[in-house]
Amino acid sequence: MIRPIVVAGLLSLILVSGFGCSSPIPNRDPLGERFPDVVGRDLQERSRSLPAEHKGAPVLYLVGTVQETQFDIDRWLIGLLQLETPIRFLEVPTIPGLFPELFLQGTIDNGMREGIPSEDWGGVVTLYADDAERVVDFLGTTVPRNARVLLLDGEGRVRWFHDRGFSPSVLFELDAAVKALPKPTSKAPPEPPQ
């Protein structure tokens, strides 16, 4: 019989080796590039395809790479709501690596649910494993506490990008960029059910 202390020790070793040795990926500016095709799950446990589900309408993604990014994301969200910026937005936490998906996904999602009102669960789409890695490689992980803020057009191309932390003046730039986007010529995709 394996003793619980041995299991806990092995689990700790796996966690340290899986997360402690990763090197930062240099940040990059993806302006003009198409956001990678990924599939995640929102906190209502629905599968979500990004950016495919937003085809035909602009959307704003606030991507986080570590838990501490939430502070920066919250400041962006408060500012967007106060300005009444006319854009649909999603929080997109990324958790790369095979280990979290297999062992911790439910724990991580439940932890997020505890801190987010249920009416907002549809606005948080978590990416795990390979899907998270595609986004992390696309954006970089240097200064991970800063949100990666991406304005995508209806084709999923990045039309505005910022990764240097919240700034009120930059918020006004984002608001202007959203308002300058051409209005969708076709019917916008339906909102996912709440």
Contacts in CASP RR format, 6 or more apart in sequence:
PFRMAT RR
TARGET T0000
AUTHOR 0000-0000-0000
METHOD contacts of the structure
MODEL  1
MIRPIVVAGLLSLILVSGFGCSSPIPNRDPLGERFPDVVGRDLQERSRSL
PAEHKGAPVLYLVGTVQETQFDIDRWLIGLLQLETPIRFLEVPTIPGLFP
ELFLQGTIDNGMREGIPSEDWGGVVTLYADDAERVVDFLGTTVPRNARVL
LLDGEGRVRWFHDRGFSPSVLFELDAAVKALPKPTSKAPPEPPQ
14 99 0 8 1.000
15 99 0 8 1.000
18 97 0 8 1.000
18 99 0 8 1.000
24 140 0 8 1.000
24 141 0 8 1.000
24 142 0 8 1.000
24 144 0 8 1.000
25 136 0 8 1.000
25 137 0 8 1.000
25 140 0 8 1.000
25 141 0 8 1.000
25 142 0 8 1.000
26 140 0 8 1.000
26 142 0 8 1.000
27 139 0 8 1.000
27 140 0 8 1.000
27 141 0 8 1.000
27 142 0 8 1.000
27 143 0 8 1.000
27 163 0 8 1.000
28 138 0 8 1.000
28 139 0 8 1.000
28 140 0 8 1.000
29 161 0 8 1.000
30 138 0 8 1.000
30 139 0 8 1.000
30 150 0 8 1.000
30 158 0 8 1.000
30 161 0 8 1.000
31 158 0 8 1.000
31 159 0 8 1.000
31 160 0 8 1.000
31 161 0 8 1.000
32 157 0 8 1.000
32 158 0 8 1.000
32 159 0 8 1.000
33 138 0 8 1.000
33 157 0 8 1.000
33 158 0 8 1.000
34 51 0 8 1.000
34 155 0 8 1.000
34 156 0 8 1.000
34 157 0 8 1.000
34 158 0 8 1.000
35 50 0 8 1.000
35 51 0 8 1.000
35 61 0 8 1.000
35 135 0 8 1.000
35 138 0 8 1.000
35 150 0 8 1.000
35 152 0 8 1.000
35 156 0 8 1.000
35 157 0 8 1.000
35 158 0 8 1.000
36 134 0 8 1.000
36 135 0 8 1.000
36 138 0 8 1.000
37 49 0 8 1.000
37 50 0 8 1.000
37 51 0 8 1.000
37 52 0 8 1.000
38 49 0 8 1.000
38 50 0 8 1.000
38 127 0 8 1.000
38 131 0 8 1.000
38 132 0 8 1.000
38 134 0 8 1.000
38 135 0 8 1.000
39 47 0 8 1.000
39 48 0 8 1.000
39 49 0 8 1.000
39 50 0 8 1.000
39 127 0 8 1.000
39 131 0 8 1.000
40 47 0 8 1.000
40 48 0 8 1.000
40 49 0 8 1.000
40 50 0 8 1.000
40 125 0 8 1.000
40 126 0 8 1.000
40 127 0 8 1.000
40 128 0 8 1.000
40 131 0 8 1.000
41 47 0 8 1.000
41 48 0 8 1.000
41 109 0 8 1.000
41 125 0 8 1.000
41 126 0 8 1.000
42 48 0 8 1.000
42 121 0 8 1.000
42 122 0 8 1.000
42 123 0 8 1.000
42 124 0 8 1.000
42 125 0 8 1.000
42 126 0 8 1.000
42 192 0 8 1.000
43 109 0 8 1.000
43 112 0 8 1.000
43 113 0 8 1.000
43 116 0 8 1.000
43 121 0 8 1.000
43 122 0 8 1.000
43 123 0 8 1.000
43 124 0 8 1.000
43 126 0 8 1.000
44 121 0 8 1.000
44 122 0 8 1.000
44 194 0 8 1.000
45 109 0 8 1.000
46 122 0 8 1.000
46 192 0 8 1.000
48 125 0 8 1.000
48 192 0 8 1.000
50 61 0 8 1.000
50 90 0 8 1.000
50 92 0 8 1.000
50 125 0 8 1.000
50 127 0 8 1.000
51 59 0 8 1.000
51 152 0 8 1.000
51 154 0 8 1.000
51 156 0 8 1.000
53 189 0 8 1.000
53 192 0 8 1.000
54 88 0 8 1.000
54 152 0 8 1.000
54 154 0 8 1.000
54 156 0 8 1.000
54 189 0 8 1.000
55 154 0 8 1.000
55 155 0 8 1.000
55 156 0 8 1.000
55 189 0 8 1.000
56 154 0 8 1.000
56 155 0 8 1.000
56 184 0 8 1.000
56 186 0 8 1.000
56 188 0 8 1.000
56 189 0 8 1.000
57 88 0 8 1.000
57 154 0 8 1.000
57 184 0 8 1.000
57 188 0 8 1.000
57 189 0 8 1.000
58 87 0 8 1.000
58 88 0 8 1.000
58 151 0 8 1.000
58 152 0 8 1.000
58 153 0 8 1.000
58 154 0 8 1.000
58 159 0 8 1.000
58 178 0 8 1.000
58 181 0 8 1.000
58 184 0 8 1.000
59 87 0 8 1.000
59 88 0 8 1.000
59 89 0 8 1.000
59 90 0 8 1.000
59 151 0 8 1.000
59 152 0 8 1.000
59 154 0 8 1.000
59 156 0 8 1.000
60 80 0 8 1.000
60 87 0 8 1.000
60 88 0 8 1.000
60 89 0 8 1.000
60 90 0 8 1.000
60 149 0 8 1.000
60 150 0 8 1.000
60 151 0 8 1.000
60 152 0 8 1.000
60 174 0 8 1.000
60 178 0 8 1.000
61 89 0 8 1.000
61 90 0 8 1.000
61 92 0 8 1.000
61 148 0 8 1.000
61 149 0 8 1.000
61 150 0 8 1.000
61 152 0 8 1.000
62 73 0 8 1.000
62 76 0 8 1.000
62 77 0 8 1.000
62 89 0 8 1.000
62 90 0 8 1.000
62 91 0 8 1.000
62 92 0 8 1.000
62 147 0 8 1.000
62 148 0 8 1.000
62 149 0 8 1.000
63 92 0 8 1.000
63 93 0 8 1.000
63 94 0 8 1.000
63 135 0 8 1.000
63 139 0 8 1.000
63 147 0 8 1.000
63 148 0 8 1.000
63 149 0 8 1.000
63 150 0 8 1.000
64 70 0 8 1.000
64 73 0 8 1.000
64 91 0 8 1.000
64 92 0 8 1.000
64 93 0 8 1.000
64 94 0 8 1.000
64 144 0 8 1.000
64 147 0 8 1.000
64 148 0 8 1.000
65 94 0 8 1.000
65 136 0 8 1.000
65 139 0 8 1.000
65 140 0 8 1.000
65 141 0 8 1.000
65 144 0 8 1.000
65 148 0 8 1.000
66 144 0 8 1.000
66 145 0 8 1.000
68 144 0 8 1.000
68 145 0 8 1.000
69 93 0 8 1.000
69 144 0 8 1.000
69 145 0 8 1.000
69 146 0 8 1.000
69 147 0 8 1.000
71 145 0 8 1.000
72 145 0 8 1.000
72 146 0 8 1.000
72 147 0 8 1.000
72 165 0 8 1.000
72 166 0 8 1.000
73 91 0 8 1.000
73 147 0 8 1.000
75 166 0 8 1.000
76 147 0 8 1.000
76 149 0 8 1.000
76 166 0 8 1.000
76 171 0 8 1.000
77 89 0 8 1.000
77 91 0 8 1.000
79 85 0 8 1.000
79 171 0 8 1.000
80 87 0 8 1.000
80 89 0 8 1.000
80 171 0 8 1.000
80 174 0 8 1.000
80 175 0 8 1.000
83 171 0 8 1.000
83 172 0 8 1.000
83 175 0 8 1.000
85 174 0 8 1.000
85 175 0 8 1.000
85 178 0 8 1.000
85 179 0 8 1.000
86 178 0 8 1.000
86 179 0 8 1.000
87 151 0 8 1.000
87 178 0 8 1.000
88 191 0 8 1.000
89 123 0 8 1.000
90 123 0 8 1.000
90 124 0 8 1.000
90 125 0 8 1.000
91 123 0 8 1.000
91 124 0 8 1.000
91 125 0 8 1.000
92 124 0 8 1.000
92 125 0 8 1.000
92 126 0 8 1.000
92 127 0 8 1.000
92 135 0 8 1.000
93 112 0 8 1.000
93 124 0 8 1.000
93 126 0 8 1.000
93 127 0 8 1.000
94 126 0 8 1.000
94 127 0 8 1.000
94 132 0 8 1.000
94 135 0 8 1.000
94 136 0 8 1.000
95 101 0 8 1.000
95 105 0 8 1.000
95 108 0 8 1.000
95 126 0 8 1.000
95 127 0 8 1.000
95 128 0 8 1.000
95 129 0 8 1.000
95 132 0 8 1.000
96 128 0 8 1.000
96 129 0 8 1.000
96 132 0 8 1.000
96 133 0 8 1.000
96 136 0 8 1.000
97 128 0 8 1.000
97 129 0 8 1.000
97 132 0 8 1.000
97 133 0 8 1.000
98 129 0 8 1.000
100 108 0 8 1.000
100 128 0 8 1.000
100 129 0 8 1.000
101 128 0 8 1.000
101 129 0 8 1.000
105 128 0 8 1.000
108 126 0 8 1.000
109 126 0 8 1.000
112 124 0 8 1.000
112 126 0 8 1.000
113 121 0 8 1.000
116 124 0 8 1.000
119 194 0 8 1.000
122 192 0 8 1.000
122 194 0 8 1.000
127 135 0 8 1.000
139 148 0 8 1.000
139 150 0 8 1.000
139 163 0 8 1.000
140 148 0 8 1.000
143 163 0 8 1.000
143 164 0 8 1.000
146 163 0 8 1.000
146 164 0 8 1.000
146 165 0 8 1.000
147 163 0 8 1.000
147 165 0 8 1.000
147 166 0 8 1.000
148 161 0 8 1.000
148 162 0 8 1.000
148 163 0 8 1.000
149 160 0 8 1.000
149 161 0 8 1.000
149 162 0 8 1.000
149 163 0 8 1.000
149 174 0 8 1.000
150 158 0 8 1.000
150 160 0 8 1.000
150 161 0 8 1.000
151 158 0 8 1.000
151 159 0 8 1.000
151 160 0 8 1.000
151 161 0 8 1.000
151 174 0 8 1.000
151 177 0 8 1.000
151 178 0 8 1.000
151 181 0 8 1.000
152 158 0 8 1.000
152 159 0 8 1.000
153 159 0 8 1.000
153 181 0 8 1.000
154 184 0 8 1.000
159 177 0 8 1.000
159 181 0 8 1.000
160 173 0 8 1.000
160 174 0 8 1.000
160 177 0 8 1.000
160 178 0 8 1.000
162 170 0 8 1.000
162 174 0 8 1.000
164 170 0 8 1.000
END
